[in-house]
Structures are given as structure tokens and as C-alpha cells.
Amino acid sequence: RVVHLRILVDTQSVEVFVDDGYTVLSQQVHLLPGDTGASLYADGGPLHATSITLREH
């Protein structure tokens, strides 16, 4: 299955928009100044990313 993800991260929240907003996930987070990593994973099979673009605003 192929899905398009748009993931927005700031110091207090993470929002994931799946397939142009068909599904939206929001989570409050408490990131520390040294937190610099992120990871993606899939349950039940491999995850193949065909394109990743990072932007800092």
C-alpha cells in the first residue's frame, strides 16, 4: 500500500496528515533541546520511503 505523509513537528506537537488529510493524527510532545532524531516504522512489513523532504521554518 502506498500512502503520502505530511509530518509537521515543533517543540510541543507532532501532526501527521495521511493522503492529503484523509486521516490526521495529532500528538502533544515535550521535546528537549538536545532531541534531534526521528524515526518511521511500519507494523506488519517493511517500510519503503521513496522521497523525504525536510524543511525548517
DOSEDREN-457674 format. One record per atom (N, C-alpha, C, O): chain; residue in one letter; x, y, z; residue number from 0; atom name. Coordinates in nm, 3 decimals. Layout:
// residues N
+-------+------+---------+---------+---------+------+------+
! chain ! resn !      px !      py !      pz ! resi ! name !
+-------+------+---------+---------+---------+------+------+
!     A !    a !       X !       Y !       Z !  NUM !   CA !
...
+-------+------+---------+---------+---------+------+------+
//
This chain:
// residues 57
+-------+------+---------+---------+---------+------+------+
! chain ! resn !      px !      py !      pz ! resi ! name !
+-------+------+---------+---------+---------+------+------+
!     A !    r !   0.085 !  -0.118 !   0.000 !    0 !    N !
!     A !    r !   0.000 !   0.000 !   0.000 !    0 !   CA !
!     A !    r !   0.089 !   0.123 !   0.000 !    0 !    C !
!     A !    r !   0.187 !   0.130 !   0.074 !    0 !    O !
!     A !    v !   0.055 !   0.220 !  -0.081 !    1 !    N !
!     A !    v !   0.129 !   0.345 !  -0.090 !    1 !   CA !
!     A !    v !   0.047 !   0.456 !  -0.024 !    1 !    C !
!     A !    v !  -0.071 !   0.472 !  -0.054 !    1 !    O !
!     A !    v !   0.110 !   0.532 !   0.065 !    2 !    N !
!     A !    v !   0.044 !   0.646 !   0.128 !    2 !   CA !
!     A !    v !   0.137 !   0.767 !   0.120 !    2 !    C !
!     A !    v !   0.259 !   0.753 !   0.114 !    2 !    O !
!     A !    h !   0.077 !   0.884 !   0.121 !    3 !    N !
!     A !    h !   0.152 !   1.009 !   0.124 !    3 !   CA !
!     A !    h !   0.139 !   1.066 !   0.265 !    3 !    C !
!     A !    h !   0.028 !   1.082 !   0.316 !    3 !    O !
!     A !    l !   0.253 !   1.096 !   0.329 !    4 !    N !
!     A !    l !   0.253 !   1.151 !   0.464 !    4 !   CA !
!     A !    l !   0.308 !   1.293 !   0.462 !    4 !    C !
!     A !    l !   0.408 !   1.321 !   0.396 !    4 !    O !
!     A !    r !   0.243 !   1.381 !   0.534 !    5 !    N !
!     A !    r !   0.298 !   1.513 !   0.563 !    5 !   CA !
!     A !    r !   0.307 !   1.521 !   0.714 !    5 !    C !
!     A !    r !   0.206 !   1.512 !   0.783 !    5 !    O !
!     A !    i !   0.428 !   1.537 !   0.765 !    6 !    N !
!     A !    i !   0.452 !   1.534 !   0.909 !    6 !   CA !
!     A !    i !   0.505 !   1.669 !   0.952 !    6 !    C !
!     A !    i !   0.607 !   1.716 !   0.902 !    6 !    O !
!     A !    l !   0.435 !   1.732 !   1.046 !    7 !    N !
!     A !    l !   0.475 !   1.862 !   1.099 !    7 !   CA !
!     A !    l !   0.518 !   1.843 !   1.244 !    7 !    C !
!     A !    l !   0.445 !   1.784 !   1.324 !    7 !    O !
!     A !    v !   0.635 !   1.893 !   1.277 !    8 !    N !
!     A !    v !   0.690 !   1.876 !   1.411 !    8 !   CA !
!     A !    v !   0.734 !   2.012 !   1.463 !    8 !    C !
!     A !    v !   0.803 !   2.087 !   1.393 !    8 !    O !
!     A !    d !   0.694 !   2.045 !   1.585 !    9 !    N !
!     A !    d !   0.752 !   2.160 !   1.653 !    9 !   CA !
!     A !    d !   0.788 !   2.118 !   1.795 !    9 !    C !
!     A !    d !   0.787 !   1.998 !   1.825 !    9 !    O !
!     A !    t !   0.818 !   2.211 !   1.881 !   10 !    N !
!     A !    t !   0.866 !   2.176 !   2.015 !   10 !   CA !
!     A !    t !   0.756 !   2.121 !   2.105 !   10 !    C !
!     A !    t !   0.786 !   2.068 !   2.212 !   10 !    O !
!     A !    q !   0.629 !   2.131 !   2.065 !   11 !    N !
!     A !    q !   0.521 !   2.085 !   2.151 !   11 !   CA !
!     A !    q !   0.423 !   1.989 !   2.086 !   11 !    C !
!     A !    q !   0.335 !   1.937 !   2.154 !   11 !    O !
!     A !    s !   0.435 !   1.965 !   1.956 !   12 !    N !
!     A !    s !   0.339 !   1.875 !   1.892 !   12 !   CA !
!     A !    s !   0.396 !   1.810 !   1.767 !   12 !    C !
!     A !    s !   0.490 !   1.859 !   1.705 !   12 !    O !
!     A !    v !   0.334 !   1.697 !   1.733 !   13 !    N !
!     A !    v !   0.360 !   1.628 !   1.607 !   13 !   CA !
!     A !    v !   0.225 !   1.605 !   1.542 !   13 !    C !
!     A !    v !   0.133 !   1.554 !   1.606 !   13 !    O !
!     A !    e !   0.212 !   1.643 !   1.415 !   14 !    N !
!     A !    e !   0.089 !   1.618 !   1.340 !   14 !   CA !
!     A !    e !   0.124 !   1.542 !   1.214 !   14 !    C !
!     A !    e !   0.220 !   1.575 !   1.144 !   14 !    O !
!     A !    v !   0.045 !   1.440 !   1.185 !   15 !    N !
!     A !    v !   0.067 !   1.358 !   1.066 !   15 !   CA !
!     A !    v !  -0.060 !   1.363 !   0.982 !   15 !    C !
!     A !    v !  -0.169 !   1.329 !   1.029 !   15 !    O !
!     A !    f !  -0.046 !   1.406 !   0.858 !   16 !    N !
!     A !    f !  -0.157 !   1.411 !   0.763 !   16 !   CA !
!     A !    f !  -0.134 !   1.300 !   0.661 !   16 !    C !
!     A !    f !  -0.034 !   1.299 !   0.590 !   16 !    O !
!     A !    v !  -0.227 !   1.206 !   0.655 !   17 !    N !
!     A !    v !  -0.217 !   1.091 !   0.566 !   17 !   CA !
!     A !    v !  -0.304 !   1.115 !   0.443 !   17 !    C !
!     A !    v !  -0.422 !   1.149 !   0.455 !   17 !    O !
!     A !    d !  -0.245 !   1.097 !   0.325 !   18 !    N !
!     A !    d !  -0.318 !   1.112 !   0.199 !   18 !   CA !
!     A !    d !  -0.397 !   1.242 !   0.193 !   18 !    C !
!     A !    d !  -0.519 !   1.243 !   0.176 !   18 !    O !
!     A !    d !  -0.324 !   1.353 !   0.207 !   19 !    N !
!     A !    d !  -0.381 !   1.489 !   0.195 !   19 !   CA !
!     A !    d !  -0.493 !   1.515 !   0.295 !   19 !    C !
!     A !    d !  -0.590 !   1.584 !   0.262 !   19 !    O !
!     A !    g !  -0.481 !   1.462 !   0.416 !   20 !    N !
!     A !    g !  -0.577 !   1.491 !   0.522 !   20 !   CA !
!     A !    g !  -0.689 !   1.391 !   0.537 !   20 !    C !
!     A !    g !  -0.779 !   1.412 !   0.618 !   20 !    O !
!     A !    y !  -0.687 !   1.282 !   0.461 !   21 !    N !
!     A !    y !  -0.790 !   1.179 !   0.476 !   21 !   CA !
!     A !    y !  -0.792 !   1.127 !   0.619 !   21 !    C !
!     A !    y !  -0.898 !   1.104 !   0.676 !   21 !    O !
!     A !    t !  -0.673 !   1.110 !   0.677 !   22 !    N !
!     A !    t !  -0.658 !   1.076 !   0.817 !   22 !   CA !
!     A !    t !  -0.557 !   1.173 !   0.878 !   22 !    C !
!     A !    t !  -0.455 !   1.202 !   0.816 !   22 !    O !
!     A !    v !  -0.586 !   1.223 !   0.998 !   23 !    N !
!     A !    v !  -0.497 !   1.316 !   1.067 !   23 !   CA !
!     A !    v !  -0.471 !   1.264 !   1.207 !   23 !    C !
!     A !    v !  -0.564 !   1.226 !   1.279 !   23 !    O !
!     A !    l !  -0.345 !   1.263 !   1.245 !   24 !    N !
!     A !    l !  -0.305 !   1.222 !   1.379 !   24 !   CA !
!     A !    l !  -0.232 !   1.339 !   1.444 !   24 !    C !
!     A !    l !  -0.141 !   1.396 !   1.384 !   24 !    O !
!     A !    s !  -0.270 !   1.375 !   1.567 !   25 !    N !
!     A !    s !  -0.204 !   1.483 !   1.640 !   25 !   CA !
!     A !    s !  -0.162 !   1.431 !   1.776 !   25 !    C !
!     A !    s !  -0.236 !   1.357 !   1.841 !   25 !    O !
!     A !    q !  -0.043 !   1.470 !   1.818 !   26 !    N !
!     A !    q !   0.008 !   1.425 !   1.948 !   26 !   CA !
!     A !    q !   0.087 !   1.538 !   2.012 !   26 !    C !
!     A !    q !   0.175 !   1.597 !   1.950 !   26 !    O !
!     A !    q !   0.054 !   1.568 !   2.137 !   27 !    N !
!     A !    q !   0.133 !   1.664 !   2.212 !   27 !   CA !
!     A !    q !   0.262 !   1.596 !   2.255 !   27 !    C !
!     A !    q !   0.259 !   1.481 !   2.300 !   27 !    O !
!     A !    v !   0.374 !   1.665 !   2.242 !   28 !    N !
!     A !    v !   0.504 !   1.610 !   2.280 !   28 !   CA !
!     A !    v !   0.579 !   1.712 !   2.364 !   28 !    C !
!     A !    v !   0.546 !   1.831 !   2.366 !   28 !    O !
!     A !    h !   0.679 !   1.664 !   2.434 !   29 !    N !
!     A !    h !   0.764 !   1.751 !   2.516 !   29 !   CA !
!     A !    h !   0.908 !   1.724 !   2.477 !   29 !    C !
!     A !    h !   0.978 !   1.646 !   2.542 !   29 !    O !
!     A !    l !   0.952 !   1.789 !   2.371 !   30 !    N !
!     A !    l !   1.088 !   1.769 !   2.321 !   30 !   CA !
!     A !    l !   1.186 !   1.850 !   2.404 !   30 !    C !
!     A !    l !   1.156 !   1.960 !   2.451 !   30 !    O !
!     A !    l !   1.304 !   1.795 !   2.420 !   31 !    N !
!     A !    l !   1.412 !   1.863 !   2.491 !   31 !   CA !
!     A !    l !   1.505 !   1.928 !   2.389 !   31 !    C !
!     A !    l !   1.508 !   1.884 !   2.274 !   31 !    O !
!     A !    p !   1.581 !   2.030 !   2.428 !   32 !    N !
!     A !    p !   1.670 !   2.097 !   2.333 !   32 !   CA !
!     A !    p !   1.765 !   2.002 !   2.259 !   32 !    C !
!     A !    p !   1.798 !   2.029 !   2.143 !   32 !    O !
!     A !    g !   1.809 !   1.895 !   2.319 !   33 !    N !
!     A !    g !   1.901 !   1.802 !   2.254 !   33 !   CA !
!     A !    g !   1.834 !   1.698 !   2.167 !   33 !    C !
!     A !    g !   1.903 !   1.620 !   2.101 !   33 !    O !
!     A !    d !   1.701 !   1.693 !   2.163 !   34 !    N !
!     A !    d !   1.630 !   1.595 !   2.081 !   34 !   CA !
!     A !    d !   1.640 !   1.635 !   1.934 !   34 !    C !
!     A !    d !   1.586 !   1.737 !   1.893 !   34 !    O !
!     A !    t !   1.709 !   1.553 !   1.856 !   35 !    N !
!     A !    t !   1.731 !   1.588 !   1.716 !   35 !   CA !
!     A !    t !   1.693 !   1.476 !   1.619 !   35 !    C !
!     A !    t !   1.705 !   1.493 !   1.498 !   35 !    O !
!     A !    g !   1.649 !   1.363 !   1.669 !   36 !    N !
!     A !    g !   1.622 !   1.249 !   1.581 !   36 !   CA !
!     A !    g !   1.474 !   1.220 !   1.565 !   36 !    C !
!     A !    g !   1.390 !   1.266 !   1.643 !   36 !    O !
!     A !    a !   1.445 !   1.143 !   1.463 !   37 !    N !
!     A !    a !   1.310 !   1.096 !   1.437 !   37 !   CA !
!     A !    a !   1.321 !   0.963 !   1.365 !   37 !    C !
!     A !    a !   1.423 !   0.935 !   1.300 !   37 !    O !
!     A !    s !   1.218 !   0.880 !   1.375 !   38 !    N !
!     A !    s !   1.220 !   0.753 !   1.304 !   38 !   CA !
!     A !    s !   1.080 !   0.720 !   1.256 !   38 !    C !
!     A !    s !   0.980 !   0.762 !   1.316 !   38 !    O !
!     A !    l !   1.073 !   0.643 !   1.149 !   39 !    N !
!     A !    l !   0.947 !   0.593 !   1.095 !   39 !   CA !
!     A !    l !   0.955 !   0.441 !   1.092 !   39 !    C !
!     A !    l !   1.062 !   0.385 !   1.066 !   39 !    O !
!     A !    y !   0.844 !   0.376 !   1.118 !   40 !    N !
!     A !    y !   0.841 !   0.230 !   1.108 !   40 !   CA !
!     A !    y !   0.701 !   0.187 !   1.066 !   40 !    C !
!     A !    y !   0.606 !   0.264 !   1.077 !   40 !    O !
!     A !    a !   0.691 !   0.065 !   1.017 !   41 !    N !
!     A !    a !   0.563 !   0.009 !   0.974 !   41 !   CA !
!     A !    a !   0.541 !  -0.123 !   1.046 !   41 !    C !
!     A !    a !   0.633 !  -0.204 !   1.056 !   41 !    O !
!     A !    d !   0.421 !  -0.145 !   1.095 !   42 !    N !
!     A !    d !   0.385 !  -0.273 !   1.155 !   42 !   CA !
!     A !    d !   0.344 !  -0.369 !   1.044 !   42 !    C !
!     A !    d !   0.268 !  -0.332 !   0.954 !   42 !    O !
!     A !    g !   0.392 !  -0.491 !   1.049 !   43 !    N !
!     A !    g !   0.347 !  -0.594 !   0.956 !   43 !   CA !
!     A !    g !   0.420 !  -0.602 !   0.825 !   43 !    C !
!     A !    g !   0.380 !  -0.678 !   0.737 !   43 !    O !
!     A !    g !   0.526 !  -0.527 !   0.809 !   44 !    N !
!     A !    g !   0.601 !  -0.535 !   0.684 !   44 !   CA !
!     A !    g !   0.704 !  -0.425 !   0.674 !   44 !    C !
!     A !    g !   0.713 !  -0.338 !   0.761 !   44 !    O !
!     A !    p !   0.781 !  -0.429 !   0.567 !   45 !    N !
!     A !    p !   0.886 !  -0.328 !   0.551 !   45 !   CA !
!     A !    p !   0.829 !  -0.192 !   0.512 !   45 !    C !
!     A !    p !   0.719 !  -0.182 !   0.457 !   45 !    O !
!     A !    l !   0.905 !  -0.089 !   0.542 !   46 !    N !
!     A !    l !   0.870 !   0.048 !   0.505 !   46 !   CA !
!     A !    l !   0.967 !   0.093 !   0.398 !   46 !    C !
!     A !    l !   1.089 !   0.085 !   0.416 !   46 !    O !
!     A !    h !   0.915 !   0.141 !   0.286 !   47 !    N !
!     A !    h !   0.998 !   0.192 !   0.178 !   47 !   CA !
!     A !    h !   0.962 !   0.339 !   0.155 !   47 !    C !
!     A !    h !   0.851 !   0.370 !   0.112 !   47 !    O !
!     A !    a !   1.055 !   0.428 !   0.183 !   48 !    N !
!     A !    a !   1.034 !   0.570 !   0.158 !   48 !   CA !
!     A !    a !   1.092 !   0.604 !   0.022 !   48 !    C !
!     A !    a !   1.210 !   0.579 !  -0.004 !   48 !    O !
!     A !    t !   1.011 !   0.661 !  -0.066 !   49 !    N !
!     A !    t !   1.060 !   0.695 !  -0.200 !   49 !   CA !
!     A !    t !   1.108 !   0.839 !  -0.207 !   49 !    C !
!     A !    t !   1.185 !   0.874 !  -0.297 !   49 !    O !
!     A !    s !   1.064 !   0.923 !  -0.114 !   50 !    N !
!     A !    s !   1.108 !   1.063 !  -0.115 !   50 !   CA !
!     A !    s !   1.087 !   1.121 !   0.024 !   50 !    C !
!     A !    s !   0.981 !   1.103 !   0.084 !   50 !    O !
!     A !    i !   1.188 !   1.192 !   0.074 !   51 !    N !
!     A !    i !   1.177 !   1.261 !   0.202 !   51 !   CA !
!     A !    i !   1.232 !   1.402 !   0.182 !   51 !    C !
!     A !    i !   1.344 !   1.419 !   0.132 !   51 !    O !
!     A !    t !   1.154 !   1.502 !   0.220 !   52 !    N !
!     A !    t !   1.196 !   1.641 !   0.213 !   52 !   CA !
!     A !    t !   1.187 !   1.701 !   0.352 !   52 !    C !
!     A !    t !   1.082 !   1.693 !   0.416 !   52 !    O !
!     A !    l !   1.295 !   1.760 !   0.399 !   53 !    N !
!     A !    l !   1.297 !   1.826 !   0.530 !   53 !   CA !
!     A !    l !   1.305 !   1.976 !   0.508 !   53 !    C !
!     A !    l !   1.385 !   2.025 !   0.428 !   53 !    O !
!     A !    r !   1.220 !   2.049 !   0.581 !   54 !    N !
!     A !    r !   1.222 !   2.195 !   0.574 !   54 !   CA !
!     A !    r !   1.222 !   2.251 !   0.715 !   54 !    C !
!     A !    r !   1.153 !   2.199 !   0.802 !   54 !    O !
!     A !    e !   1.298 !   2.354 !   0.735 !   55 !    N !
!     A !    e !   1.299 !   2.422 !   0.865 !   55 !   CA !
!     A !    e !   1.240 !   2.560 !   0.846 !   55 !    C !
!     A !    e !   1.280 !   2.635 !   0.758 !   55 !    O !
!     A !    h !   1.143 !   2.593 !   0.932 !   56 !    N !
!     A !    h !   1.077 !   2.725 !   0.921 !   56 !   CA !
!     A !    h !   1.113 !   2.809 !   1.040 !   56 !    C !
!     A !    h !   1.069 !   2.923 !   1.051 !   56 !    O !
+-------+------+---------+---------+---------+------+------+
//
